[in-house]
Amino acid sequence: MKPETSNALVGRLAEIRVLREHHVWDAAEIVGLDRSGDRSQPRYRKFRVLMEADALVDAVLHLAATAIPPRLLQASAHGERWICSARVVSGRRSRKAEHADLAAAMLASLLLTFPSRRAPGRRRINPTRHANEVHRHDH
């Protein structure tokens, strides 16, 4: 099942204990890694190599670096939890996520920097209410 939006995938990440490969592939679709359709491009090849090596943290960092515009990720450990923030390189507003798994926290914060397309007939959530909210993932 492919998520329709970045928010849908962030919701799925909240339900897992550790990040799995298929979550990162789903994120690559949302981020637009394969936006040209040419899978021989260096950014796609490098991502594929990282995924084959099961280097999920490095793959998430690669998604952030190759996003348009690029994103910066920061992570800090608080006990057995990770708090990660992500922001567009040229921006000031950061999005934060918390998770027990470093790669999952990084991916969730990265995804929160991408606008989530609304499904038809769905109401828009007030963006100012959630601007500085930390998304906690307790599993």
N, CA, C and O atoms as CSV, one atom per row, in Angstrom:
chain,resi,resn,atom,element,x,y,z
A,1,MET,N,N,0.837,-1.180,0.000
A,1,MET,CA,C,0.000,0.000,0.000
A,1,MET,C,C,0.883,1.245,0.000
A,1,MET,O,O,1.679,1.446,0.917
A,2,LYS,N,N,0.744,2.061,-1.007
A,2,LYS,CA,C,1.523,3.292,-1.113
A,2,LYS,C,C,0.762,4.425,-0.426
A,2,LYS,O,O,-0.438,4.585,-0.648
A,3,PRO,N,N,1.441,5.207,0.400
A,3,PRO,CA,C,0.759,6.336,1.025
A,3,PRO,C,C,0.461,7.410,-0.008
A,3,PRO,O,O,1.241,7.622,-0.936
A,4,GLU,N,N,-0.662,8.083,0.154
A,4,GLU,CA,C,-1.006,9.161,-0.773
A,4,GLU,C,C,-0.261,10.437,-0.426
A,4,GLU,O,O,0.015,11.253,-1.305
A,5,THR,N,N,0.064,10.617,0.831
A,5,THR,CA,C,0.654,11.874,1.279
A,5,THR,C,C,1.813,11.614,2.230
A,5,THR,O,O,1.992,10.511,2.746
A,6,SER,N,N,2.589,12.666,2.442
A,6,SER,CA,C,3.664,12.561,3.427
A,6,SER,C,C,3.080,12.345,4.822
A,6,SER,O,O,3.654,11.610,5.625
A,7,ASN,N,N,1.942,12.981,5.115
A,7,ASN,CA,C,1.315,12.800,6.426
A,7,ASN,C,C,0.861,11.363,6.647
A,7,ASN,O,O,0.927,10.856,7.766
A,8,ALA,N,N,0.402,10.707,5.591
A,8,ALA,CA,C,-0.016,9.308,5.722
A,8,ALA,C,C,1.169,8.428,6.097
A,8,ALA,O,O,1.041,7.539,6.939
A,9,LEU,N,N,2.309,8.668,5.482
A,9,LEU,CA,C,3.490,7.870,5.808
A,9,LEU,C,C,3.998,8.202,7.208
A,9,LEU,O,O,4.432,7.302,7.927
A,10,VAL,N,N,3.955,9.457,7.608
A,10,VAL,CA,C,4.346,9.818,8.972
A,10,VAL,C,C,3.450,9.079,9.968
A,10,VAL,O,O,3.926,8.604,11.000
A,11,GLY,N,N,2.175,8.984,9.663
A,11,GLY,CA,C,1.260,8.233,10.521
A,11,GLY,C,C,1.631,6.766,10.616
A,11,GLY,O,O,1.551,6.166,11.688
A,12,ARG,N,N,2.034,6.191,9.499
A,12,ARG,CA,C,2.472,4.791,9.512
A,12,ARG,C,C,3.743,4.630,10.329
A,12,ARG,O,O,3.902,3.633,11.034
A,13,LEU,N,N,4.645,5.594,10.244
A,13,LEU,CA,C,5.891,5.524,11.014
A,13,LEU,C,C,5.618,5.553,12.516
A,13,LEU,O,O,6.368,4.972,13.300
A,14,ALA,N,N,4.551,6.227,12.908
A,14,ALA,CA,C,4.201,6.298,14.327
A,14,ALA,C,C,3.832,4.931,14.890
A,14,ALA,O,O,3.895,4.721,16.102
A,15,GLU,N,N,3.453,4.018,14.035
A,15,GLU,CA,C,2.984,2.700,14.465
A,15,GLU,C,C,4.063,1.627,14.481
A,15,GLU,O,O,3.788,0.486,14.853
A,16,ILE,N,N,5.277,1.965,14.088
A,16,ILE,CA,C,6.319,0.940,13.973
A,16,ILE,C,C,7.374,1.103,15.059
A,16,ILE,O,O,7.542,2.182,15.628
A,17,ARG,N,N,8.085,0.006,15.335
A,17,ARG,CA,C,9.194,0.060,16.301
A,17,ARG,C,C,10.485,0.492,15.625
A,17,ARG,O,O,11.234,1.303,16.170
A,18,VAL,N,N,10.751,-0.051,14.429
A,18,VAL,CA,C,11.957,0.303,13.677
A,18,VAL,C,C,11.587,0.525,12.214
A,18,VAL,O,O,10.641,-0.067,11.695
A,19,LEU,N,N,12.344,1.378,11.577
A,19,LEU,CA,C,12.119,1.689,10.171
A,19,LEU,C,C,12.452,0.485,9.303
A,19,LEU,O,O,13.435,-0.213,9.550
A,20,ARG,N,N,11.646,0.247,8.306
A,20,ARG,CA,C,11.870,-0.842,7.359
A,20,ARG,C,C,12.125,-0.258,5.972
A,20,ARG,O,O,11.784,0.888,5.678
A,21,GLU,N,N,12.733,-1.083,5.140
A,21,GLU,CA,C,13.130,-0.659,3.796
A,21,GLU,C,C,11.960,-0.107,2.988
A,21,GLU,O,O,12.115,0.901,2.299
A,22,HIS,N,N,10.795,-0.745,3.058
A,22,HIS,CA,C,9.667,-0.291,2.232
A,22,HIS,C,C,9.191,1.106,2.622
A,22,HIS,O,O,8.652,1.830,1.784
A,23,HIS,N,N,9.384,1.494,3.885
A,23,HIS,CA,C,9.013,2.854,4.285
A,23,HIS,C,C,9.900,3.883,3.578
A,23,HIS,O,O,9.429,4.938,3.153
A,24,VAL,N,N,11.182,3.561,3.461
A,24,VAL,CA,C,12.119,4.496,2.822
A,24,VAL,C,C,11.841,4.574,1.324
A,24,VAL,O,O,11.928,5.651,0.734
A,25,TRP,N,N,11.507,3.441,0.704
A,25,TRP,CA,C,11.144,3.471,-0.721
A,25,TRP,C,C,9.881,4.306,-0.936
A,25,TRP,O,O,9.793,5.064,-1.902
A,26,ASP,N,N,8.903,4.167,-0.033
A,26,ASP,CA,C,7.693,4.987,-0.139
A,26,ASP,C,C,8.036,6.472,-0.010
A,26,ASP,O,O,7.490,7.306,-0.732
A,27,ALA,N,N,8.938,6.792,0.908
A,27,ALA,CA,C,9.356,8.186,1.086
A,27,ALA,C,C,10.074,8.706,-0.152
A,27,ALA,O,O,9.908,9.867,-0.526
A,28,ALA,N,N,10.866,7.856,-0.784
A,28,ALA,CA,C,11.574,8.274,-2.005
A,28,ALA,C,C,10.579,8.697,-3.078
A,28,ALA,O,O,10.837,9.629,-3.840
A,29,GLU,N,N,9.444,8.012,-3.135
A,29,GLU,CA,C,8.388,8.387,-4.081
A,29,GLU,C,C,7.809,9.755,-3.738
A,29,GLU,O,O,7.617,10.595,-4.617
A,30,ILE,N,N,7.534,9.971,-2.456
A,30,ILE,CA,C,6.960,11.240,-2.005
A,30,ILE,C,C,7.936,12.390,-2.240
A,30,ILE,O,O,7.541,13.466,-2.690
A,31,VAL,N,N,9.200,12.160,-1.935
A,31,VAL,CA,C,10.237,13.182,-2.068
A,31,VAL,C,C,10.526,13.495,-3.532
A,31,VAL,O,O,11.020,14.578,-3.846
A,32,GLY,N,N,10.229,12.571,-4.418
A,32,GLY,CA,C,10.455,12.795,-5.843
A,32,GLY,C,C,11.850,12.420,-6.292
A,32,GLY,O,O,12.398,13.045,-7.200
A,33,LEU,N,N,12.437,11.406,-5.667
A,33,LEU,CA,C,13.782,10.978,-6.045
A,33,LEU,C,C,13.847,10.598,-7.514
A,33,LEU,O,O,14.836,10.879,-8.190
A,34,ASP,N,N,12.799,9.962,-8.007
A,34,ASP,CA,C,12.766,9.481,-9.391
A,34,ASP,C,C,11.937,10.425,-10.262
A,34,ASP,O,O,11.223,9.977,-11.159
A,35,ARG,N,N,12.030,11.732,-9.997
A,35,ARG,CA,C,11.161,12.697,-10.684
A,35,ARG,C,C,11.365,12.745,-12.193
A,35,ARG,O,O,10.441,13.103,-12.924
A,36,SER,N,N,12.545,12.395,-12.671
A,36,SER,CA,C,12.789,12.446,-14.113
A,36,SER,C,C,12.398,11.144,-14.802
A,36,SER,O,O,12.273,11.098,-16.026
A,37,GLY,N,N,12.205,10.087,-14.015
A,37,GLY,CA,C,11.908,8.783,-14.596
A,37,GLY,C,C,13.149,8.048,-15.070
A,37,GLY,O,O,13.056,6.912,-15.537
A,38,ASP,N,N,14.306,8.678,-14.956
A,38,ASP,CA,C,15.566,8.075,-15.395
A,38,ASP,C,C,16.281,7.476,-14.189
A,38,ASP,O,O,16.948,8.183,-13.435
A,39,ARG,N,N,16.136,6.184,-14.020
A,39,ARG,CA,C,16.717,5.514,-12.854
A,39,ARG,C,C,18.212,5.270,-12.988
A,39,ARG,O,O,18.823,4.676,-12.100
A,40,SER,N,N,18.805,5.718,-14.082
A,40,SER,CA,C,20.257,5.596,-14.229
A,40,SER,C,C,20.972,6.837,-13.697
A,40,SER,O,O,22.202,6.891,-13.697
A,41,GLN,N,N,20.215,7.823,-13.248
A,41,GLN,CA,C,20.827,9.041,-12.713
A,41,GLN,C,C,21.610,8.715,-11.446
A,41,GLN,O,O,21.221,7.829,-10.685
A,42,PRO,N,N,22.717,9.430,-11.216
A,42,PRO,CA,C,23.565,9.150,-10.049
A,42,PRO,C,C,22.824,9.185,-8.713
A,42,PRO,O,O,23.084,8.348,-7.848
A,43,ARG,N,N,21.904,10.141,-8.525
A,43,ARG,CA,C,21.222,10.227,-7.222
A,43,ARG,C,C,20.368,8.993,-6.968
A,43,ARG,O,O,20.273,8.528,-5.832
A,44,TYR,N,N,19.744,8.455,-8.022
A,44,TYR,CA,C,18.928,7.254,-7.853
A,44,TYR,C,C,19.815,6.034,-7.636
A,44,TYR,O,O,19.519,5.195,-6.786
A,45,ARG,N,N,20.898,5.932,-8.396
A,45,ARG,CA,C,21.817,4.789,-8.245
A,45,ARG,C,C,22.407,4.754,-6.841
A,45,ARG,O,O,22.480,3.692,-6.222
A,46,LYS,N,N,22.827,5.912,-6.337
A,46,LYS,CA,C,23.404,5.958,-4.989
A,46,LYS,C,C,22.369,5.532,-3.957
A,46,LYS,O,O,22.683,4.781,-3.034
A,47,PHE,N,N,21.144,6.006,-4.108
A,47,PHE,CA,C,20.073,5.629,-3.188
A,47,PHE,C,C,19.871,4.116,-3.216
A,47,PHE,O,O,19.764,3.482,-2.166
A,48,ARG,N,N,19.818,3.547,-4.397
A,48,ARG,CA,C,19.626,2.101,-4.538
A,48,ARG,C,C,20.757,1.321,-3.864
A,48,ARG,O,O,20.505,0.312,-3.205
A,49,VAL,N,N,21.994,1.781,-4.024
A,49,VAL,CA,C,23.143,1.120,-3.383
A,49,VAL,C,C,23.012,1.189,-1.861
A,49,VAL,O,O,23.256,0.198,-1.173
A,50,LEU,N,N,22.633,2.341,-1.340
A,50,LEU,CA,C,22.444,2.483,0.106
A,50,LEU,C,C,21.343,1.557,0.609
A,50,LEU,O,O,21.477,0.942,1.667
A,51,MET,N,N,20.265,1.460,-0.144
A,51,MET,CA,C,19.161,0.587,0.260
A,51,MET,C,C,19.580,-0.879,0.213
A,51,MET,O,O,19.224,-1.652,1.102
A,52,GLU,N,N,20.325,-1.264,-0.807
A,52,GLU,CA,C,20.794,-2.649,-0.900
A,52,GLU,C,C,21.736,-2.998,0.244
A,52,GLU,O,O,21.807,-4.155,0.659
A,53,ALA,N,N,22.459,-2.006,0.758
A,53,ALA,CA,C,23.375,-2.218,1.879
A,53,ALA,C,C,22.650,-2.126,3.225
A,53,ALA,O,O,23.275,-2.269,4.276
A,54,ASP,N,N,21.345,-1.888,3.196
A,54,ASP,CA,C,20.528,-1.727,4.399
A,54,ASP,C,C,21.017,-0.548,5.249
A,54,ASP,O,O,20.918,-0.576,6.476
A,55,ALA,N,N,21.538,0.472,4.595
A,55,ALA,CA,C,22.021,1.686,5.259
A,55,ALA,C,C,20.888,2.712,5.270
A,55,ALA,O,O,20.929,3.706,4.545
A,56,LEU,N,N,19.876,2.457,6.101
A,56,LEU,CA,C,18.664,3.271,6.071
A,56,LEU,C,C,18.912,4.711,6.518
A,56,LEU,O,O,18.347,5.637,5.937
A,57,VAL,N,N,19.739,4.913,7.533
A,57,VAL,CA,C,20.037,6.283,7.969
A,57,VAL,C,C,20.704,7.049,6.830
A,57,VAL,O,O,20.331,8.186,6.541
A,58,ASP,N,N,21.681,6.432,6.187
A,58,ASP,CA,C,22.355,7.092,5.066
A,58,ASP,C,C,21.401,7.330,3.900
A,58,ASP,O,O,21.503,8.349,3.217
A,59,ALA,N,N,20.484,6.411,3.666
A,59,ALA,CA,C,19.505,6.583,2.592
A,59,ALA,C,C,18.584,7.766,2.882
A,59,ALA,O,O,18.262,8.537,1.978
A,60,VAL,N,N,18.158,7.914,4.136
A,60,VAL,CA,C,17.314,9.053,4.509
A,60,VAL,C,C,18.097,10.359,4.354
A,60,VAL,O,O,17.560,11.349,3.856
A,61,LEU,N,N,19.355,10.363,4.774
A,61,LEU,CA,C,20.191,11.556,4.589
A,61,LEU,C,C,20.347,11.891,3.107
A,61,LEU,O,O,20.357,13.063,2.729
A,62,HIS,N,N,20.467,10.867,2.277
A,62,HIS,CA,C,20.576,11.078,0.828
A,62,HIS,C,C,19.282,11.681,0.273
A,62,HIS,O,O,19.329,12.579,-0.567
A,63,LEU,N,N,18.136,11.195,0.736
A,63,LEU,CA,C,16.859,11.777,0.302
A,63,LEU,C,C,16.796,13.257,0.667
A,63,LEU,O,O,16.349,14.080,-0.133
A,64,ALA,N,N,17.242,13.591,1.871
A,64,ALA,CA,C,17.220,14.992,2.307
A,64,ALA,C,C,18.142,15.852,1.449
A,64,ALA,O,O,17.780,16.961,1.057
A,65,ALA,N,N,19.316,15.342,1.163
A,65,ALA,CA,C,20.305,16.116,0.399
A,65,ALA,C,C,19.917,16.293,-1.056
A,65,ALA,O,O,20.278,17.297,-1.670
A,66,THR,N,N,19.188,15.336,-1.623
A,66,THR,CA,C,18.833,15.406,-3.044
A,66,THR,C,C,17.429,15.933,-3.286
A,66,THR,O,O,16.996,16.042,-4.434
A,67,ALA,N,N,16.708,16.264,-2.209
A,67,ALA,CA,C,15.374,16.845,-2.369
A,67,ALA,C,C,15.511,18.219,-3.017
A,67,ALA,O,O,16.568,18.848,-2.954
A,68,ILE,N,N,14.436,18.667,-3.635
A,68,ILE,CA,C,14.430,20.004,-4.232
A,68,ILE,C,C,13.366,20.826,-3.514
A,68,ILE,O,O,12.177,20.531,-3.637
A,69,PRO,N,N,13.769,21.847,-2.768
A,69,PRO,CA,C,15.137,22.194,-2.393
A,69,PRO,C,C,15.669,21.220,-1.345
A,69,PRO,O,O,14.892,20.522,-0.692
A,70,PRO,N,N,16.984,21.171,-1.184
A,70,PRO,CA,C,17.582,20.246,-0.211
A,70,PRO,C,C,17.120,20.552,1.215
A,70,PRO,O,O,16.768,21.684,1.544
A,71,ARG,N,N,17.133,19.524,2.042
A,71,ARG,CA,C,16.765,19.659,3.451
A,71,ARG,C,C,17.972,19.363,4.331
A,71,ARG,O,O,18.862,18.599,3.957
A,72,LEU,N,N,17.983,19.983,5.509
A,72,LEU,CA,C,18.987,19.705,6.530
A,72,LEU,C,C,18.321,18.905,7.639
A,72,LEU,O,O,17.200,19.216,8.042
A,73,LEU,N,N,19.000,17.883,8.131
A,73,LEU,CA,C,18.486,17.067,9.225
A,73,LEU,C,C,19.428,17.168,10.408
A,73,LEU,O,O,20.649,17.172,10.245
A,74,GLN,N,N,18.857,17.248,11.600
A,74,GLN,CA,C,19.634,17.222,12.837
A,74,GLN,C,C,18.965,16.241,13.776
A,74,GLN,O,O,17.738,16.139,13.811
A,75,ALA,N,N,19.773,15.520,14.537
A,75,ALA,CA,C,19.232,14.538,15.471
A,75,ALA,C,C,19.941,14.647,16.806
A,75,ALA,O,O,21.136,14.936,16.874
A,76,SER,N,N,19.185,14.412,17.861
A,76,SER,CA,C,19.792,14.347,19.189
A,76,SER,C,C,19.085,13.265,19.989
A,76,SER,O,O,17.878,13.060,19.867
A,77,ALA,N,N,19.866,12.583,20.806
A,77,ALA,CA,C,19.336,11.506,21.641
A,77,ALA,C,C,18.903,12.085,22.981
A,77,ALA,O,O,19.601,12.906,23.576
A,78,HIS,N,N,17.746,11.644,23.441
A,78,HIS,CA,C,17.219,12.009,24.755
A,78,HIS,C,C,16.788,10.716,25.421
A,78,HIS,O,O,15.678,10.229,25.205
A,79,GLY,N,N,17.679,10.167,26.232
A,79,GLY,CA,C,17.404,8.858,26.819
A,79,GLY,C,C,17.415,7.814,25.721
A,79,GLY,O,O,18.391,7.687,24.982
A,80,GLU,N,N,16.342,7.078,25.617
A,80,GLU,CA,C,16.231,6.055,24.574
A,80,GLU,C,C,15.410,6.539,23.384
A,80,GLU,O,O,14.936,5.728,22.587
A,81,ARG,N,N,15.240,7.829,23.260
A,81,ARG,CA,C,14.446,8.426,22.189
A,81,ARG,C,C,15.325,9.330,21.340
A,81,ARG,O,O,16.342,9.843,21.807
A,82,TRP,N,N,14.929,9.517,20.101
A,82,TRP,CA,C,15.602,10.430,19.181
A,82,TRP,C,C,14.647,11.552,18.834
A,82,TRP,O,O,13.482,11.314,18.515
A,83,ILE,N,N,15.140,12.768,18.897
A,83,ILE,CA,C,14.381,13.919,18.408
A,83,ILE,C,C,15.145,14.457,17.214
A,83,ILE,O,O,16.317,14.820,17.319
A,84,CYS,N,N,14.470,14.505,16.082
A,84,CYS,CA,C,15.090,14.973,14.840
A,84,CYS,C,C,14.330,16.178,14.322
A,84,CYS,O,O,13.107,16.266,14.435
A,85,SER,N,N,15.077,17.090,13.759
A,85,SER,CA,C,14.446,18.236,13.111
A,85,SER,C,C,14.943,18.311,11.680
A,85,SER,O,O,16.076,17.946,11.370
A,86,ALA,N,N,14.070,18.789,10.830
A,86,ALA,CA,C,14.391,18.939,9.411
A,86,ALA,C,C,13.893,20.301,8.962
A,86,ALA,O,O,12.861,20.795,9.418
A,87,ARG,N,N,14.654,20.889,8.060
A,87,ARG,CA,C,14.214,22.156,7.474
A,87,ARG,C,C,14.791,22.280,6.080
A,87,ARG,O,O,15.821,21.688,5.755
A,88,VAL,N,N,14.108,23.059,5.267
A,88,VAL,CA,C,14.619,23.394,3.944
A,88,VAL,C,C,15.876,24.225,4.164
A,88,VAL,O,O,15.897,25.088,5.041
A,89,VAL,N,N,16.926,23.977,3.380
A,89,VAL,CA,C,18.215,24.648,3.561
A,89,VAL,C,C,18.048,26.160,3.660
A,89,VAL,O,O,18.663,26.796,4.516
A,90,SER,N,N,17.230,26.734,2.801
A,90,SER,CA,C,17.071,28.192,2.780
A,90,SER,C,C,15.993,28.685,3.740
A,90,SER,O,O,15.730,29.885,3.805
A,91,GLY,N,N,15.373,27.790,4.477
A,91,GLY,CA,C,14.267,28.173,5.345
A,91,GLY,C,C,14.652,28.286,6.805
A,91,GLY,O,O,15.754,27.922,7.216
A,92,ARG,N,N,13.713,28.800,7.569
A,92,ARG,CA,C,13.915,28.944,9.013
A,92,ARG,C,C,13.062,27.971,9.807
A,92,ARG,O,O,13.464,27.528,10.883
A,93,ARG,N,N,11.910,27.640,9.298
A,93,ARG,CA,C,10.982,26.791,10.037
A,93,ARG,C,C,11.443,25.341,9.973
A,93,ARG,O,O,11.698,24.803,8.896
A,94,SER,N,N,11.543,24.725,11.132
A,94,SER,CA,C,11.919,23.313,11.157
A,94,SER,C,C,10.724,22.480,11.604
A,94,SER,O,O,9.822,22.963,12.288
A,95,ARG,N,N,10.747,21.252,11.208
A,95,ARG,CA,C,9.726,20.278,11.596
A,95,ARG,C,C,10.413,19.218,12.433
A,95,ARG,O,O,11.493,18.746,12.078
A,96,LYS,N,N,9.801,18.843,13.531
A,96,LYS,CA,C,10.423,17.896,14.448
A,96,LYS,C,C,9.600,16.628,14.571
A,96,LYS,O,O,8.374,16.634,14.458
A,97,ALA,N,N,10.320,15.541,14.805
A,97,ALA,CA,C,9.677,14.253,15.063
A,97,ALA,C,C,10.498,13.514,16.101
A,97,ALA,O,O,11.714,13.681,16.193
A,98,GLU,N,N,9.816,12.699,16.875
A,98,GLU,CA,C,10.468,11.919,17.925
A,98,GLU,C,C,10.116,10.457,17.732
A,98,GLU,O,O,8.972,10.115,17.432
A,99,HIS,N,N,11.109,9.596,17.905
A,99,HIS,CA,C,10.887,8.157,17.728
A,99,HIS,C,C,11.987,7.413,18.465
A,99,HIS,O,O,13.060,7.967,18.706
A,100,ALA,N,N,11.731,6.171,18.821
A,100,ALA,CA,C,12.754,5.339,19.461
A,100,ALA,C,C,13.834,4.924,18.467
A,100,ALA,O,O,14.956,4.616,18.868
A,101,ASP,N,N,13.510,4.913,17.177
A,101,ASP,CA,C,14.442,4.508,16.127
A,101,ASP,C,C,14.970,5.755,15.418
A,101,ASP,O,O,14.189,6.582,14.947
A,102,LEU,N,N,16.293,5.890,15.345
A,102,LEU,CA,C,16.899,7.075,14.730
A,102,LEU,C,C,16.442,7.273,13.289
A,102,LEU,O,O,16.017,8.369,12.924
A,103,ALA,N,N,16.520,6.241,12.475
A,103,ALA,CA,C,16.154,6.374,11.059
A,103,ALA,C,C,14.687,6.776,10.904
A,103,ALA,O,O,14.356,7.585,10.037
A,104,ALA,N,N,13.813,6.219,11.733
A,104,ALA,CA,C,12.387,6.557,11.656
A,104,ALA,C,C,12.149,8.009,12.058
A,104,ALA,O,O,11.350,8.701,11.427
A,105,ALA,N,N,12.831,8.475,13.099
A,105,ALA,CA,C,12.684,9.876,13.516
A,105,ALA,C,C,13.179,10.819,12.426
A,105,ALA,O,O,12.561,11.848,12.153
A,106,MET,N,N,14.300,10.457,11.807
A,106,MET,CA,C,14.839,11.285,10.729
A,106,MET,C,C,13.877,11.338,9.548
A,106,MET,O,O,13.618,12.408,8.996
A,107,LEU,N,N,13.350,10.179,9.166
A,107,LEU,CA,C,12.451,10.134,8.017
A,107,LEU,C,C,11.162,10.894,8.303
A,107,LEU,O,O,10.671,11.621,7.440
A,108,ALA,N,N,10.610,10.737,9.499
A,108,ALA,CA,C,9.374,11.445,9.841
A,108,ALA,C,C,9.580,12.956,9.783
A,108,ALA,O,O,8.748,13.674,9.229
A,109,SER,N,N,10.681,13.442,10.351
A,109,SER,CA,C,10.910,14.893,10.318
A,109,SER,C,C,11.118,15.379,8.886
A,109,SER,O,O,10.643,16.453,8.519
A,110,LEU,N,N,11.823,14.595,8.081
A,110,LEU,CA,C,12.012,14.962,6.670
A,110,LEU,C,C,10.669,15.048,5.953
A,110,LEU,O,O,10.407,16.020,5.244
A,111,LEU,N,N,9.828,14.052,6.128
A,111,LEU,CA,C,8.535,14.032,5.443
A,111,LEU,C,C,7.652,15.203,5.849
A,111,LEU,O,O,6.853,15.688,5.048
A,112,LEU,N,N,7.793,15.658,7.090
A,112,LEU,CA,C,6.979,16.783,7.552
A,112,LEU,C,C,7.330,18.093,6.854
A,112,LEU,O,O,6.577,19.062,6.945
A,113,THR,N,N,8.469,18.133,6.157
A,113,THR,CA,C,8.842,19.347,5.417
A,113,THR,C,C,8.213,19.387,4.029
A,113,THR,O,O,8.327,20.388,3.322
A,114,PHE,N,N,7.552,18.304,3.638
A,114,PHE,CA,C,6.907,18.248,2.330
A,114,PHE,C,C,5.419,18.490,2.497
A,114,PHE,O,O,4.794,17.916,3.389
A,115,PRO,N,N,4.839,19.338,1.642
A,115,PRO,CA,C,3.398,19.570,1.737
A,115,PRO,C,C,2.643,18.289,1.446
A,115,PRO,O,O,3.004,17.514,0.560
A,116,SER,N,N,1.605,18.093,2.202
A,116,SER,CA,C,0.786,16.902,2.035
A,116,SER,C,C,-0.435,17.275,1.210
A,116,SER,O,O,-1.196,18.169,1.580
A,117,ARG,N,N,-0.617,16.582,0.088
A,117,ARG,CA,C,-1.787,16.860,-0.757
A,117,ARG,C,C,-3.040,16.408,-0.023
A,117,ARG,O,O,-3.070,15.349,0.604
A,118,ARG,N,N,-4.059,17.225,-0.114
A,118,ARG,CA,C,-5.330,16.884,0.527
A,118,ARG,C,C,-6.131,15.950,-0.354
A,118,ARG,O,O,-6.129,16.064,-1.579
A,119,ALA,N,N,-6.806,15.035,0.288
A,119,ALA,CA,C,-7.744,14.180,-0.431
A,119,ALA,C,C,-9.006,14.998,-0.692
A,119,ALA,O,O,-9.338,15.871,0.109
A,120,PRO,N,N,-9.721,14.739,-1.793
A,120,PRO,CA,C,-10.942,15.489,-2.088
A,120,PRO,C,C,-11.936,15.385,-0.936
A,120,PRO,O,O,-12.162,14.309,-0.384
A,121,GLY,N,N,-12.524,16.529,-0.586
A,121,GLY,CA,C,-13.538,16.539,0.451
A,121,GLY,C,C,-12.986,16.562,1.871
A,121,GLY,O,O,-13.765,16.573,2.824
A,122,ARG,N,N,-11.692,16.570,2.040
A,122,ARG,CA,C,-11.101,16.585,3.382
A,122,ARG,C,C,-10.837,18.022,3.793
A,122,ARG,O,O,-10.499,18.863,2.959
A,123,ARG,N,N,-10.992,18.301,5.076
A,123,ARG,CA,C,-10.730,19.644,5.583
A,123,ARG,C,C,-9.251,19.846,5.810
A,123,ARG,O,O,-8.513,18.909,6.114
A,124,ARG,N,N,-8.840,21.068,5.658
A,124,ARG,CA,C,-7.439,21.419,5.889
A,124,ARG,C,C,-7.214,21.653,7.381
A,124,ARG,O,O,-8.011,22.323,8.037
A,125,ILE,N,N,-6.139,21.102,7.905
A,125,ILE,CA,C,-5.778,21.318,9.300
A,125,ILE,C,C,-5.094,22.668,9.406
A,125,ILE,O,O,-4.324,23.047,8.524
A,126,ASN,N,N,-5.365,23.385,10.463
A,126,ASN,CA,C,-4.756,24.689,10.677
A,126,ASN,C,C,-3.245,24.531,10.806
A,126,ASN,O,O,-2.782,23.941,11.782
A,127,PRO,N,N,-2.447,25.045,9.841
A,127,PRO,CA,C,-1.001,24.832,9.872
A,127,PRO,C,C,-0.304,25.530,11.034
A,127,PRO,O,O,0.743,25.061,11.479
A,128,THR,N,N,-0.849,26.635,11.540
A,128,THR,CA,C,-0.182,27.325,12.639
A,128,THR,C,C,-0.295,26.533,13.930
A,128,THR,O,O,0.574,26.642,14.796
A,129,ARG,N,N,-1.322,25.756,14.074
A,129,ARG,CA,C,-1.497,24.946,15.274
A,129,ARG,C,C,-0.407,23.889,15.389
A,129,ARG,O,O,0.018,23.555,16.495
A,130,HIS,N,N,0.048,23.361,14.259
A,130,HIS,CA,C,0.999,22.262,14.254
A,130,HIS,C,C,2.423,22.683,13.899
A,130,HIS,O,O,3.305,21.830,13.797
A,131,ALA,N,N,2.662,23.969,13.711
A,131,ALA,CA,C,3.962,24.419,13.198
A,131,ALA,C,C,5.135,24.019,14.085
A,131,ALA,O,O,6.187,23.630,13.577
A,132,ASN,N,N,4.972,24.107,15.387
A,132,ASN,CA,C,6.092,23.802,16.278
A,132,ASN,C,C,5.864,22.535,17.092
A,132,ASN,O,O,6.584,22.275,18.056
A,133,GLU,N,N,4.891,21.768,16.718
A,133,GLU,CA,C,4.566,20.546,17.439
A,133,GLU,C,C,5.600,19.459,17.159
A,133,GLU,O,O,6.034,19.277,16.022
A,134,VAL,N,N,5.975,18.761,18.182
A,134,VAL,CA,C,6.873,17.621,18.016
A,134,VAL,C,C,6.002,16.392,17.824
A,134,VAL,O,O,5.123,16.116,18.640
A,135,HIS,N,N,6.241,15.662,16.759
A,135,HIS,CA,C,5.485,14.452,16.489
A,135,HIS,C,C,6.151,13.306,17.225
A,135,HIS,O,O,7.291,12.946,16.931
A,136,ARG,N,N,5.428,12.728,18.197
A,136,ARG,CA,C,5.987,11.674,19.022
A,136,ARG,C,C,5.556,10.312,18.498
A,136,ARG,O,O,4.390,10.089,18.173
A,137,HIS,N,N,6.509,9.427,18.427
A,137,HIS,CA,C,6.263,8.063,17.977
A,137,HIS,C,C,6.741,7.145,19.089
A,137,HIS,O,O,7.944,6.966,19.284
A,138,ASP,N,N,5.798,6.567,19.814
A,138,ASP,CA,C,6.131,5.843,21.037
A,138,ASP,C,C,6.344,4.354,20.868
A,138,ASP,O,O,6.556,3.655,21.859
A,139,HIS,N,N,6.298,3.855,19.675
A,139,HIS,CA,C,6.431,2.398,19.506
A,139,HIS,C,C,7.837,1.997,19.237
A,139,HIS,O,O,8.120,0.810,19.071
